Amino acid sequence: MIRSIIMLAACAALFSGCGGSADGSGPRGWNHYMDGLWTNPRSKHEEFTATSDRFDGTLSDLASVTTTNIVLHNKAKLVSAAPFPQCPALAGLQVFKLPNGTLAKVAFAVRNGRRVQAEYIRPAQEADDPAAIDAMAADVCVLP
């Protein structure tokens, strides 16, 4: 159990770029383990992280940084990249396939000189949990 929590925390740190917690909250009904990390009590293979830290750049710059960080550090494959559907003018969404077969959905925005990012990791064969997608929107779709 402790090993699982440590692994989740390490994975969250890799995806988050080690930034601080975002202003938003995690998925409704999920377990909050530590600052910025939630896990789905119905699926031990799903996790959600939310981070925010300084960023001097545009949304396009952040998209490039996000892709580079996840592909290089996690040996992931970029599956798709598009505007975030819930707020297309404010945020982006990238989907990655990780080496272990899971999917990582990363929503991101730049607000007031800060990078705001929410990551949702789930098994590829499972459908999105609506609570996780709603939490992503709550974190990245806030007007500056």
Secondary structure, 3 states (H helix, E strand, C coil): CHHHHHHHHHHHHHHHCCCEECCCCCCCCCEEEECCEEEECCEEEEEEEEEEEECCCCHHHHHHHHHHHHHHHHCCEEEEEEECCCCCCCEEEEEEECCCCEEEEEEEEEECCEEEEEEEEEECCCCCCHHHHHHHHHHHCCCC
